[in-house]
Amino acid sequence: MSNFRSLLNSIFNTRKILSRSRYPWIDYARGICIILVCFRHIFGGVMTEDKNPADYPVLEYLNIFFFSFRMPLFFIVSGLFFRLSLLKKGTGNFIRNRAQTILYPLIVWGTIHITLQLIFSEYVNANRHPSDYFRLLYQPRSIEQFWYLNALFSVSVLYALVATYARFNSSRQLVLGILFYAVAAYLHTNDIEAGFITDVLFFYFFFAIGDAASGFMLDPGNYKKIASYKSLFLVL
């Protein structure tokens, strides 16, 4: 029991959390989003032909509610550290790091994933072809969850190039993100297939939100304000 209390104290001790250098609240946000992603995929997976989502209204509502913000939050969190990373590494090394930590896992795990689906084609619910290996790069939505890595890599690289060569600050990036978001909405509304480009246009806006908010969110002088119950109430 004492160990359990110690665990709760380490999780909810605001003063201890804010004294760390790794920003554990960022890890908590990512962890919560990962749990919500698992919830959606599990819920969708158990809804087979003999099960109707309408028969589970509470779970279906939660599924729709969580879906509305979990993936945008991932991009907001990534945008928070963009400026710090770009200043530390430089544009070339930043892009190289993105390729090593995002693009490389996308290709490796995507290749393993598709290969297993091809080998066990009689037992999986996906109709795979050898050409699907290339879809990881230009149409990742057709390869289940791998669209996220493609979108995060593409958004990060494009954002860095615009920031460096067009010299866009966070405010201009935010305006550009709004324009991209509008284009993505037009493509979606009119059922225009643009492959990975639609995801880039859509999530660029949320990455820009994270970049714009980073000055406030990462300022140690604002930690107590962010962690206060008043702030929590306003966010809710």
Disulfide bonds with the S-S distance in Angstrom:
none
